[in-house]
């Protein structure tokens, strides 16, 4: 994982360089590639301490497809069922 340079000032007044893990990229829709809203961004350790509902929207395909693509998916599956 690529690390981020962070300048830290110590109590003695000297400045030192520390390296911090970067946040992973934003989650994208599997259908159209749009950035997903309501999906938490963080390392696995940070995500482990989050509540389940804060990690992705609580609906079918939440965290996988955007709202437009999931609407299309519901319609498609309903049309296939009626056949
Ligand atoms: Zn989409």
PDB file of the backbone (N, CA, C, O) and the ligand in Angstrom, with CONECT records:
HET     ZN  A 101       1
ATOM      1  N   UNK A   1       0.846  -1.198   0.000  1.00  0.00           N
ATOM      2  CA  UNK A   1       0.000   0.000   0.000  1.00  0.00           C
ATOM      3  C   UNK A   1       0.881   1.248   0.000  1.00  0.00           C
ATOM      4  O   UNK A   1       1.878   1.326   0.719  1.00  0.00           O
ATOM      5  N   UNK A   2       0.499   2.200  -0.804  1.00  0.00           N
ATOM      6  CA  UNK A   2       1.233   3.465  -0.872  1.00  0.00           C
ATOM      7  C   UNK A   2       0.987   4.248   0.408  1.00  0.00           C
ATOM      8  O   UNK A   2      -0.137   4.315   0.905  1.00  0.00           O
ATOM      9  N   UNK A   3       2.042   4.832   0.926  1.00  0.00           N
ATOM     10  CA  UNK A   3       1.904   5.556   2.184  1.00  0.00           C
ATOM     11  C   UNK A   3       1.984   7.058   1.968  1.00  0.00           C
ATOM     12  O   UNK A   3       2.580   7.549   1.010  1.00  0.00           O
ATOM     13  N   UNK A   4       1.357   7.769   2.904  1.00  0.00           N
ATOM     14  CA  UNK A   4       1.278   9.223   2.841  1.00  0.00           C
ATOM     15  C   UNK A   4       2.300   9.813   3.807  1.00  0.00           C
ATOM     16  O   UNK A   4       2.457   9.336   4.931  1.00  0.00           O
ATOM     17  N   UNK A   5       3.001  10.871   3.348  1.00  0.00           N
ATOM     18  CA  UNK A   5       3.990  11.540   4.185  1.00  0.00           C
ATOM     19  C   UNK A   5       3.268  12.509   5.123  1.00  0.00           C
ATOM     20  O   UNK A   5       2.470  13.332   4.673  1.00  0.00           O
ATOM     21  N   UNK A   6       3.545  12.412   6.410  1.00  0.00           N
ATOM     22  CA  UNK A   6       2.919  13.321   7.379  1.00  0.00           C
ATOM     23  C   UNK A   6       4.029  13.967   8.196  1.00  0.00           C
ATOM     24  O   UNK A   6       4.881  13.274   8.752  1.00  0.00           O
ATOM     25  N   UNK A   7       4.019  15.304   8.269  1.00  0.00           N
ATOM     26  CA  UNK A   7       4.996  16.029   9.080  1.00  0.00           C
ATOM     27  C   UNK A   7       4.438  16.185  10.485  1.00  0.00           C
ATOM     28  O   UNK A   7       3.328  16.683  10.672  1.00  0.00           O
ATOM     29  N   UNK A   8       5.219  15.754  11.471  1.00  0.00           N
ATOM     30  CA  UNK A   8       4.774  15.824  12.870  1.00  0.00           C
ATOM     31  C   UNK A   8       5.756  16.671  13.648  1.00  0.00           C
ATOM     32  O   UNK A   8       6.969  16.528  13.491  1.00  0.00           O
ATOM     33  N   UNK A   9       5.236  17.556  14.489  1.00  0.00           N
ATOM     34  CA  UNK A   9       6.108  18.349  15.354  1.00  0.00           C
ATOM     35  C   UNK A   9       6.180  17.675  16.722  1.00  0.00           C
ATOM     36  O   UNK A   9       5.158  17.419  17.360  1.00  0.00           O
ATOM     37  N   UNK A  10       7.394  17.395  17.153  1.00  0.00           N
ATOM     38  CA  UNK A  10       7.596  16.723  18.435  1.00  0.00           C
ATOM     39  C   UNK A  10       7.599  17.757  19.569  1.00  0.00           C
ATOM     40  O   UNK A  10       7.757  18.950  19.313  1.00  0.00           O
ATOM     41  N   UNK A  11       7.426  17.309  20.812  1.00  0.00           N
ATOM     42  CA  UNK A  11       7.432  18.241  21.939  1.00  0.00           C
ATOM     43  C   UNK A  11       8.714  19.080  22.036  1.00  0.00           C
ATOM     44  O   UNK A  11       8.680  20.208  22.528  1.00  0.00           O
ATOM     45  N   UNK A  12       9.819  18.542  21.577  1.00  0.00           N
ATOM     46  CA  UNK A  12      11.080  19.285  21.614  1.00  0.00           C
ATOM     47  C   UNK A  12      11.177  20.369  20.560  1.00  0.00           C
ATOM     48  O   UNK A  12      12.107  21.174  20.595  1.00  0.00           O
ATOM     49  N   UNK A  13      10.243  20.410  19.624  1.00  0.00           N
ATOM     50  CA  UNK A  13      10.238  21.449  18.602  1.00  0.00           C
ATOM     51  C   UNK A  13      10.729  20.988  17.247  1.00  0.00           C
ATOM     52  O   UNK A  13      10.542  21.688  16.252  1.00  0.00           O
ATOM     53  N   UNK A  14      11.364  19.802  17.188  1.00  0.00           N
ATOM     54  CA  UNK A  14      11.848  19.319  15.902  1.00  0.00           C
ATOM     55  C   UNK A  14      10.697  18.736  15.085  1.00  0.00           C
ATOM     56  O   UNK A  14       9.733  18.207  15.638  1.00  0.00           O
ATOM     57  N   UNK A  15      10.812  18.840  13.775  1.00  0.00           N
ATOM     58  CA  UNK A  15       9.799  18.287  12.887  1.00  0.00           C
ATOM     59  C   UNK A  15      10.325  16.999  12.276  1.00  0.00           C
ATOM     60  O   UNK A  15      11.443  16.962  11.764  1.00  0.00           O
ATOM     61  N   UNK A  16       9.527  15.952  12.329  1.00  0.00           N
ATOM     62  CA  UNK A  16       9.940  14.669  11.768  1.00  0.00           C
ATOM     63  C   UNK A  16       8.905  14.211  10.744  1.00  0.00           C
ATOM     64  O   UNK A  16       7.756  14.654  10.756  1.00  0.00           O
ATOM     65  N   UNK A  17       9.340  13.313   9.855  1.00  0.00           N
ATOM     66  CA  UNK A  17       8.430  12.767   8.850  1.00  0.00           C
ATOM     67  C   UNK A  17       7.951  11.409   9.322  1.00  0.00           C
ATOM     68  O   UNK A  17       8.748  10.540   9.677  1.00  0.00           O
ATOM     69  N   UNK A  18       6.642  11.240   9.320  1.00  0.00           N
ATOM     70  CA  UNK A  18       6.045   9.936   9.636  1.00  0.00           C
ATOM     71  C   UNK A  18       5.266   9.497   8.407  1.00  0.00           C
ATOM     72  O   UNK A  18       4.845  10.334   7.608  1.00  0.00           O
ATOM     73  N   UNK A  19       5.070   8.201   8.249  1.00  0.00           N
ATOM     74  CA  UNK A  19       4.315   7.691   7.112  1.00  0.00           C
ATOM     75  C   UNK A  19       3.006   7.092   7.597  1.00  0.00           C
ATOM     76  O   UNK A  19       2.970   6.323   8.558  1.00  0.00           O
ATOM     77  N   UNK A  20       1.933   7.460   6.913  1.00  0.00           N
ATOM     78  CA  UNK A  20       0.591   7.028   7.294  1.00  0.00           C
ATOM     79  C   UNK A  20      -0.012   6.282   6.118  1.00  0.00           C
ATOM     80  O   UNK A  20       0.274   6.616   4.968  1.00  0.00           O
ATOM     81  N   UNK A  21      -0.843   5.277   6.380  1.00  0.00           N
ATOM     82  CA  UNK A  21      -1.510   4.546   5.302  1.00  0.00           C
ATOM     83  C   UNK A  21      -2.544   5.438   4.639  1.00  0.00           C
ATOM     84  O   UNK A  21      -3.272   6.159   5.322  1.00  0.00           O
ATOM     85  N   UNK A  22      -2.616   5.399   3.329  1.00  0.00           N
ATOM     86  CA  UNK A  22      -3.616   6.182   2.601  1.00  0.00           C
ATOM     87  C   UNK A  22      -4.966   5.478   2.649  1.00  0.00           C
ATOM     88  O   UNK A  22      -5.052   4.256   2.770  1.00  0.00           O
ATOM     89  N   UNK A  23      -6.022   6.292   2.550  1.00  0.00           N
ATOM     90  CA  UNK A  23      -7.372   5.714   2.488  1.00  0.00           C
ATOM     91  C   UNK A  23      -7.565   5.083   1.115  1.00  0.00           C
ATOM     92  O   UNK A  23      -7.047   5.612   0.132  1.00  0.00           O
ATOM     93  N   UNK A  24      -8.292   3.968   1.011  1.00  0.00           N
ATOM     94  CA  UNK A  24      -8.537   3.389  -0.308  1.00  0.00           C
ATOM     95  C   UNK A  24      -9.455   4.296  -1.133  1.00  0.00           C
ATOM     96  O   UNK A  24     -10.110   5.184  -0.586  1.00  0.00           O
ATOM     97  N   UNK A  25      -9.501   4.071  -2.444  1.00  0.00           N
ATOM     98  CA  UNK A  25     -10.307   4.906  -3.329  1.00  0.00           C
ATOM     99  C   UNK A  25     -11.790   4.707  -3.051  1.00  0.00           C
ATOM    100  O   UNK A  25     -12.192   3.716  -2.441  1.00  0.00           O
ATOM    101  N   UNK A  26     -12.600   5.662  -3.507  1.00  0.00           N
ATOM    102  CA  UNK A  26     -14.046   5.617  -3.262  1.00  0.00           C
ATOM    103  C   UNK A  26     -14.670   4.452  -4.004  1.00  0.00           C
ATOM    104  O   UNK A  26     -14.225   4.078  -5.089  1.00  0.00           O
ATOM    105  N   UNK A  27     -15.728   3.872  -3.395  1.00  0.00           N
ATOM    106  CA  UNK A  27     -16.418   2.738  -4.010  1.00  0.00           C
ATOM    107  C   UNK A  27     -17.147   3.198  -5.266  1.00  0.00           C
ATOM    108  O   UNK A  27     -17.724   4.285  -5.288  1.00  0.00           O
ATOM    109  N   UNK A  28     -17.122   2.376  -6.308  1.00  0.00           N
ATOM    110  CA  UNK A  28     -17.762   2.716  -7.576  1.00  0.00           C
ATOM    111  C   UNK A  28     -18.846   1.702  -7.910  1.00  0.00           C
ATOM    112  O   UNK A  28     -18.800   0.552  -7.474  1.00  0.00           O
ATOM    113  N   UNK A  29     -19.830   2.156  -8.698  1.00  0.00           N
ATOM    114  CA  UNK A  29     -20.951   1.300  -9.121  1.00  0.00           C
ATOM    115  C   UNK A  29     -20.425   0.239 -10.091  1.00  0.00           C
ATOM    116  O   UNK A  29     -19.609   0.533 -10.965  1.00  0.00           O
ATOM    117  N   UNK A  30     -20.906  -1.010  -9.924  1.00  0.00           N
ATOM    118  CA  UNK A  30     -20.463  -2.095 -10.796  1.00  0.00           C
ATOM    119  C   UNK A  30     -21.084  -1.984 -12.186  1.00  0.00           C
ATOM    120  O   UNK A  30     -20.572  -2.555 -13.149  1.00  0.00           O
ATOM    121  N   UNK A  31     -22.190  -1.248 -12.284  1.00  0.00           N
ATOM    122  CA  UNK A  31     -22.874  -1.112 -13.567  1.00  0.00           C
ATOM    123  C   UNK A  31     -22.327   0.019 -14.410  1.00  0.00           C
ATOM    124  O   UNK A  31     -21.954  -0.189 -15.565  1.00  0.00           O
ATOM    125  N   UNK A  32     -22.274   1.231 -13.836  1.00  0.00           N
ATOM    126  CA  UNK A  32     -21.899   2.407 -14.628  1.00  0.00           C
ATOM    127  C   UNK A  32     -20.593   3.055 -14.181  1.00  0.00           C
ATOM    128  O   UNK A  32     -20.065   3.911 -14.891  1.00  0.00           O
ATOM    129  N   UNK A  33     -20.059   2.668 -13.023  1.00  0.00           N
ATOM    130  CA  UNK A  33     -18.777   3.216 -12.581  1.00  0.00           C
ATOM    131  C   UNK A  33     -18.881   4.511 -11.811  1.00  0.00           C
ATOM    132  O   UNK A  33     -17.856   5.112 -11.488  1.00  0.00           O
ATOM    133  N   UNK A  34     -20.095   4.965 -11.503  1.00  0.00           N
ATOM    134  CA  UNK A  34     -20.274   6.208 -10.748  1.00  0.00           C
ATOM    135  C   UNK A  34     -19.839   6.005  -9.295  1.00  0.00           C
ATOM    136  O   UNK A  34     -19.872   4.888  -8.778  1.00  0.00           O
ATOM    137  N   UNK A  35     -19.433   7.093  -8.651  1.00  0.00           N
ATOM    138  CA  UNK A  35     -19.028   7.011  -7.246  1.00  0.00           C
ATOM    139  C   UNK A  35     -20.269   6.761  -6.388  1.00  0.00           C
ATOM    140  O   UNK A  35     -21.280   7.447  -6.535  1.00  0.00           O
ATOM    141  N   UNK A  36     -20.187   5.774  -5.492  1.00  0.00           N
ATOM    142  CA  UNK A  36     -21.327   5.409  -4.655  1.00  0.00           C
ATOM    143  C   UNK A  36     -21.392   6.306  -3.424  1.00  0.00           C
ATOM    144  O   UNK A  36     -20.372   6.600  -2.800  1.00  0.00           O
ATOM    145  N   UNK A  37     -22.598   6.734  -3.087  1.00  0.00           N
ATOM    146  CA  UNK A  37     -22.823   7.543  -1.885  1.00  0.00           C
ATOM    147  C   UNK A  37     -23.136   6.620  -0.724  1.00  0.00           C
ATOM    148  O   UNK A  37     -23.672   5.529  -0.919  1.00  0.00           O
ATOM    149  N   UNK A  38     -22.807   7.048   0.473  1.00  0.00           N
ATOM    150  CA  UNK A  38     -23.167   6.292   1.673  1.00  0.00           C
ATOM    151  C   UNK A  38     -22.331   5.053   1.894  1.00  0.00           C
ATOM    152  O   UNK A  38     -22.707   4.185   2.682  1.00  0.00           O
ATOM    153  N   UNK A  39     -21.193   4.957   1.207  1.00  0.00           N
ATOM    154  CA  UNK A  39     -20.307   3.814   1.412  1.00  0.00           C
ATOM    155  C   UNK A  39     -19.047   4.327   2.103  1.00  0.00           C
ATOM    156  O   UNK A  39     -18.358   5.207   1.586  1.00  0.00           O
ATOM    157  N   UNK A  40     -18.753   3.765   3.284  1.00  0.00           N
ATOM    158  CA  UNK A  40     -17.637   4.244   4.090  1.00  0.00           C
ATOM    159  C   UNK A  40     -16.307   3.951   3.426  1.00  0.00           C
ATOM    160  O   UNK A  40     -16.116   2.905   2.806  1.00  0.00           O
ATOM    161  N   UNK A  41     -15.389   4.901   3.567  1.00  0.00           N
ATOM    162  CA  UNK A  41     -14.055   4.781   3.002  1.00  0.00           C
ATOM    163  C   UNK A  41     -13.093   4.635   4.162  1.00  0.00           C
ATOM    164  O   UNK A  41     -13.089   5.474   5.062  1.00  0.00           O
ATOM    165  N   UNK A  42     -12.287   3.603   4.166  1.00  0.00           N
ATOM    166  CA  UNK A  42     -11.324   3.420   5.245  1.00  0.00           C
ATOM    167  C   UNK A  42     -10.583   2.120   5.073  1.00  0.00           C
ATOM    168  O   UNK A  42     -10.960   1.265   4.272  1.00  0.00           O
ATOM    169  N   UNK A  43      -9.506   1.986   5.851  1.00  0.00           N
ATOM    170  CA  UNK A  43      -8.760   0.734   5.802  1.00  0.00           C
ATOM    171  C   UNK A  43      -9.591  -0.356   6.458  1.00  0.00           C
ATOM    172  O   UNK A  43     -10.570  -0.059   7.141  1.00  0.00           O
ATOM    173  N   UNK A  44      -9.219  -1.599   6.262  1.00  0.00           N
ATOM    174  CA  UNK A  44      -9.979  -2.719   6.828  1.00  0.00           C
ATOM    175  C   UNK A  44     -10.076  -2.609   8.337  1.00  0.00           C
ATOM    176  O   UNK A  44     -11.102  -2.963   8.918  1.00  0.00           O
ATOM    177  N   UNK A  45      -9.024  -2.123   8.979  1.00  0.00           N
ATOM    178  CA  UNK A  45      -9.033  -1.972  10.442  1.00  0.00           C
ATOM    179  C   UNK A  45     -10.042  -0.909  10.854  1.00  0.00           C
ATOM    180  O   UNK A  45     -10.749  -1.078  11.848  1.00  0.00           O
ATOM    181  N   UNK A  46     -10.116   0.196  10.090  1.00  0.00           N
ATOM    182  CA  UNK A  46     -11.078   1.248  10.413  1.00  0.00           C
ATOM    183  C   UNK A  46     -12.499   0.765  10.164  1.00  0.00           C
ATOM    184  O   UNK A  46     -13.405   1.047  10.948  1.00  0.00           O
ATOM    185  N   UNK A  47     -12.694   0.025   9.052  1.00  0.00           N
ATOM    186  CA  UNK A  47     -14.038  -0.462   8.701  1.00  0.00           C
ATOM    187  C   UNK A  47     -14.545  -1.482   9.717  1.00  0.00           C
ATOM    188  O   UNK A  47     -15.749  -1.599   9.942  1.00  0.00           O
ATOM    189  N   UNK A  48     -13.622  -2.217  10.323  1.00  0.00           N
ATOM    190  CA  UNK A  48     -13.978  -3.253  11.302  1.00  0.00           C
ATOM    191  C   UNK A  48     -14.721  -2.639  12.489  1.00  0.00           C
ATOM    192  O   UNK A  48     -15.581  -3.291  13.081  1.00  0.00           O
ATOM    193  N   UNK A  49     -14.403  -1.399  12.839  1.00  0.00           N
ATOM    194  CA  UNK A  49     -15.006  -0.766  14.010  1.00  0.00           C
ATOM    195  C   UNK A  49     -16.260   0.034  13.679  1.00  0.00           C
ATOM    196  O   UNK A  49     -16.865   0.625  14.574  1.00  0.00           O
ATOM    197  N   UNK A  50     -16.663   0.064  12.403  1.00  0.00           N
ATOM    198  CA  UNK A  50     -17.864   0.809  12.006  1.00  0.00           C
ATOM    199  C   UNK A  50     -19.088  -0.084  12.112  1.00  0.00           C
ATOM    200  O   UNK A  50     -18.982  -1.310  12.080  1.00  0.00           O
ATOM    201  N   UNK A  51     -20.261   0.548  12.241  1.00  0.00           N
ATOM    202  CA  UNK A  51     -21.499  -0.237  12.260  1.00  0.00           C
ATOM    203  C   UNK A  51     -21.787  -0.713  10.841  1.00  0.00           C
ATOM    204  O   UNK A  51     -21.332  -0.107   9.871  1.00  0.00           O
ATOM    205  N   UNK A  52     -22.549  -1.807  10.726  1.00  0.00           N
ATOM    206  CA  UNK A  52     -22.830  -2.408   9.432  1.00  0.00           C
ATOM    207  C   UNK A  52     -23.591  -1.428   8.536  1.00  0.00           C
ATOM    208  O   UNK A  52     -23.326  -1.330   7.338  1.00  0.00           O
ATOM    209  N   UNK A  53     -24.556  -0.693   9.145  1.00  0.00           N
ATOM    210  CA  UNK A  53     -25.393   0.212   8.349  1.00  0.00           C
ATOM    211  C   UNK A  53     -24.612   1.446   7.883  1.00  0.00           C
ATOM    212  O   UNK A  53     -25.044   2.116   6.945  1.00  0.00           O
ATOM    213  N   UNK A  54     -23.484   1.761   8.509  1.00  0.00           N
ATOM    214  CA  UNK A  54     -22.704   2.921   8.069  1.00  0.00           C
ATOM    215  C   UNK A  54     -21.770   2.571   6.916  1.00  0.00           C
ATOM    216  O   UNK A  54     -21.166   3.457   6.312  1.00  0.00           O
ATOM    217  N   UNK A  55     -21.652   1.283   6.611  1.00  0.00           N
ATOM    218  CA  UNK A  55     -20.719   0.869   5.553  1.00  0.00           C
ATOM    219  C   UNK A  55     -21.348   0.865   4.169  1.00  0.00           C
ATOM    220  O   UNK A  55     -20.647   1.062   3.176  1.00  0.00           O
ATOM    221  N   UNK A  56     -22.661   0.646   4.080  1.00  0.00           N
ATOM    222  CA  UNK A  56     -23.324   0.647   2.776  1.00  0.00           C
ATOM    223  C   UNK A  56     -24.815   0.855   2.971  1.00  0.00           C
ATOM    224  O   UNK A  56     -25.324   0.570   4.054  1.00  0.00           O
ATOM    225  N   UNK A  57     -25.554   1.351   1.945  1.00  0.00           N
ATOM    226  CA  UNK A  57     -26.989   1.534   2.073  1.00  0.00           C
ATOM    227  C   UNK A  57     -27.681   0.188   2.288  1.00  0.00           C
ATOM    228  O   UNK A  57     -27.289  -0.819   1.700  1.00  0.00           O
ATOM    229  N   UNK A  58     -28.703   0.180   3.128  1.00  0.00           N
ATOM    230  CA  UNK A  58     -29.378  -1.085   3.436  1.00  0.00           C
ATOM    231  C   UNK A  58     -30.539  -1.316   2.472  1.00  0.00           C
ATOM    232  O   UNK A  58     -31.700  -1.124   2.833  1.00  0.00           O
ATOM    233  N   UNK A  59     -30.233  -1.715   1.286  1.00  0.00           N
ATOM    234  CA  UNK A  59     -31.218  -2.078   0.269  1.00  0.00           C
ATOM    235  C   UNK A  59     -30.570  -3.124  -0.617  1.00  0.00           C
ATOM    236  O   UNK A  59     -29.349  -3.279  -0.597  1.00  0.00           O
ATOM    237  N   UNK A  60     -31.387  -3.863  -1.415  1.00  0.00           N
ATOM    238  CA  UNK A  60     -30.764  -4.840  -2.310  1.00  0.00           C
ATOM    239  C   UNK A  60     -29.740  -4.152  -3.216  1.00  0.00           C
ATOM    240  O   UNK A  60     -30.004  -3.058  -3.714  1.00  0.00           O
ATOM    241  N   UNK A  61     -28.620  -4.750  -3.430  1.00  0.00           N
ATOM    242  CA  UNK A  61     -27.486  -4.245  -4.225  1.00  0.00           C
ATOM    243  C   UNK A  61     -26.839  -3.017  -3.607  1.00  0.00           C
ATOM    244  O   UNK A  61     -26.061  -2.338  -4.278  1.00  0.00           O
ATOM    245  N   UNK A  62     -27.140  -2.705  -2.329  1.00  0.00           N
ATOM    246  CA  UNK A  62     -26.519  -1.561  -1.653  1.00  0.00           C
ATOM    247  C   UNK A  62     -25.022  -1.770  -1.539  1.00  0.00           C
ATOM    248  O   UNK A  62     -24.577  -2.831  -1.101  1.00  0.00           O
ATOM    249  N   UNK A  63     -24.233  -0.764  -1.932  1.00  0.00           N
ATOM    250  CA  UNK A  63     -22.782  -0.876  -1.890  1.00  0.00           C
ATOM    251  C   UNK A  63     -22.193  -1.544  -3.120  1.00  0.00           C
ATOM    252  O   UNK A  63     -20.973  -1.655  -3.245  1.00  0.00           O
ATOM    253  N   UNK A  64     -23.066  -1.998  -4.043  1.00  0.00           N
ATOM    254  CA  UNK A  64     -22.596  -2.632  -5.281  1.00  0.00           C
ATOM    255  C   UNK A  64     -23.026  -1.818  -6.500  1.00  0.00           C
ATOM    256  O   UNK A  64     -22.223  -1.539  -7.390  1.00  0.00           O
ATOM    257  N   UNK A  65     -24.323  -1.437  -6.527  1.00  0.00           N
ATOM    258  CA  UNK A  65     -24.866  -0.676  -7.651  1.00  0.00           C
ATOM    259  C   UNK A  65     -25.367   0.678  -7.153  1.00  0.00           C
ATOM    260  O   UNK A  65     -25.785   0.805  -6.002  1.00  0.00           O
ATOM    261  N   UNK A  66     -25.325   1.695  -8.029  1.00  0.00           N
ATOM    262  CA  UNK A  66     -25.882   2.998  -7.670  1.00  0.00           C
ATOM    263  C   UNK A  66     -27.408   2.908  -7.735  1.00  0.00           C
ATOM    264  O   UNK A  66     -27.949   1.910  -8.211  1.00  0.00           O
ATOM    265  N   UNK A  67     -28.108   3.949  -7.258  1.00  0.00           N
ATOM    266  CA  UNK A  67     -29.566   3.873  -7.172  1.00  0.00           C
ATOM    267  C   UNK A  67     -30.209   3.707  -8.554  1.00  0.00           C
ATOM    268  O   UNK A  67     -31.194   2.983  -8.701  1.00  0.00           O
ATOM    269  N   UNK A  68     -29.645   4.382  -9.567  1.00  0.00           N
ATOM    270  CA  UNK A  68     -30.209   4.278 -10.917  1.00  0.00           C
ATOM    271  C   UNK A  68     -30.075   2.850 -11.451  1.00  0.00           C
ATOM    272  O   UNK A  68     -31.035   2.286 -11.976  1.00  0.00           O
ATOM    273  N   UNK A  69     -28.879   2.271 -11.312  1.00  0.00           N
ATOM    274  CA  UNK A  69     -28.624   0.926 -11.821  1.00  0.00           C
ATOM    275  C   UNK A  69     -29.432  -0.106 -11.049  1.00  0.00           C
ATOM    276  O   UNK A  69     -29.892  -1.085 -11.637  1.00  0.00           O
ATOM    277  N   UNK A  70     -29.621   0.095  -9.704  1.00  0.00           N
ATOM    278  CA  UNK A  70     -30.381  -0.879  -8.932  1.00  0.00           C
ATOM    279  C   UNK A  70     -31.859  -0.817  -9.326  1.00  0.00           C
ATOM    280  O   UNK A  70     -32.533  -1.847  -9.348  1.00  0.00           O
ATOM    281  N   UNK A  71     -32.373   0.390  -9.639  1.00  0.00           N
ATOM    282  CA  UNK A  71     -33.762   0.517 -10.107  1.00  0.00           C
ATOM    283  C   UNK A  71     -33.952  -0.265 -11.402  1.00  0.00           C
ATOM    284  O   UNK A  71     -34.940  -0.978 -11.577  1.00  0.00           O
ATOM    285  N   UNK A  72     -32.982  -0.116 -12.311  1.00  0.00           N
ATOM    286  CA  UNK A  72     -33.032  -0.858 -13.586  1.00  0.00           C
ATOM    287  C   UNK A  72     -33.057  -2.357 -13.312  1.00  0.00           C
ATOM    288  O   UNK A  72     -33.787  -3.110 -13.957  1.00  0.00           O
ATOM    289  N   UNK A  73     -32.236  -2.781 -12.331  1.00  0.00           N
ATOM    290  CA  UNK A  73     -32.115  -4.206 -12.002  1.00  0.00           C
ATOM    291  C   UNK A  73     -33.428  -4.755 -11.457  1.00  0.00           C
ATOM    292  O   UNK A  73     -33.825  -5.870 -11.795  1.00  0.00           O
ATOM    293  N   UNK A  74     -34.122  -3.951 -10.589  1.00  0.00           N
ATOM    294  CA  UNK A  74     -35.412  -4.398 -10.028  1.00  0.00           C
ATOM    295  C   UNK A  74     -36.417  -4.601 -11.149  1.00  0.00           C
ATOM    296  O   UNK A  74     -37.130  -5.604 -11.181  1.00  0.00           O
ATOM    297  N   UNK A  75     -36.471  -3.623 -12.087  1.00  0.00           N
ATOM    298  CA  UNK A  75     -37.418  -3.702 -13.201  1.00  0.00           C
ATOM    299  C   UNK A  75     -37.139  -4.931 -14.057  1.00  0.00           C
ATOM    300  O   UNK A  75     -38.050  -5.671 -14.429  1.00  0.00           O
ATOM    301  N   UNK A  76     -35.853  -5.132 -14.362  1.00  0.00           N
ATOM    302  CA  UNK A  76     -35.462  -6.262 -15.214  1.00  0.00           C
ATOM    303  C   UNK A  76     -35.851  -7.591 -14.575  1.00  0.00           C
ATOM    304  O   UNK A  76     -36.373  -8.481 -15.246  1.00  0.00           O
ATOM    305  N   UNK A  77     -35.590  -7.723 -13.252  1.00  0.00           N
ATOM    306  CA  UNK A  77     -35.898  -9.001 -12.589  1.00  0.00           C
ATOM    307  C   UNK A  77     -37.400  -9.207 -12.501  1.00  0.00           C
ATOM    308  O   UNK A  77     -37.863 -10.343 -12.604  1.00  0.00           O
ATOM    309  N   UNK A  78     -38.204  -8.105 -12.308  1.00  0.00           N
ATOM    310  CA  UNK A  78     -39.650  -8.235 -12.251  1.00  0.00           C
ATOM    311  C   UNK A  78     -40.201  -8.658 -13.613  1.00  0.00           C
ATOM    312  O   UNK A  78     -41.138  -9.452 -13.689  1.00  0.00           O
ATOM    313  N   UNK A  79     -39.617  -8.126 -14.682  1.00  0.00           N
ATOM    314  CA  UNK A  79     -40.067  -8.488 -16.035  1.00  0.00           C
ATOM    315  C   UNK A  79     -39.728  -9.943 -16.350  1.00  0.00           C
ATOM    316  O   UNK A  79     -40.499 -10.637 -17.012  1.00  0.00           O
ATOM    317  N   UNK A  80     -38.583 -10.395 -15.876  1.00  0.00           N
ATOM    318  CA  UNK A  80     -38.198 -11.793 -16.113  1.00  0.00           C
ATOM    319  C   UNK A  80     -39.100 -12.755 -15.333  1.00  0.00           C
ATOM    320  O   UNK A  80     -39.412 -13.845 -15.811  1.00  0.00           O
ATOM    321  N   UNK A  81     -39.522 -12.337 -14.112  1.00  0.00           N
ATOM    322  CA  UNK A  81     -40.379 -13.188 -13.283  1.00  0.00           C
ATOM    323  C   UNK A  81     -41.759 -13.357 -13.911  1.00  0.00           C
ATOM    324  O   UNK A  81     -42.355 -14.430 -13.816  1.00  0.00           O
ATOM    325  N   UNK A  82     -42.280 -12.283 -14.563  1.00  0.00           N
ATOM    326  CA  UNK A  82     -43.641 -12.326 -15.101  1.00  0.00           C
ATOM    327  C   UNK A  82     -43.737 -13.216 -16.338  1.00  0.00           C
ATOM    328  O   UNK A  82     -44.836 -13.585 -16.749  1.00  0.00           O
ATOM    329  N   UNK A  83     -42.602 -13.561 -16.930  1.00  0.00           N
ATOM    330  CA  UNK A  83     -42.631 -14.392 -18.153  1.00  0.00           C
ATOM    331  C   UNK A  83     -43.034 -15.816 -17.849  1.00  0.00           C
ATOM    332  O   UNK A  83     -43.108 -16.644 -18.758  1.00  0.00           O
TER     333      UNK A  83
HETATM  334 ZN    ZN A 101     -24.615   2.717 -11.721  1.00  0.00          ZN
END
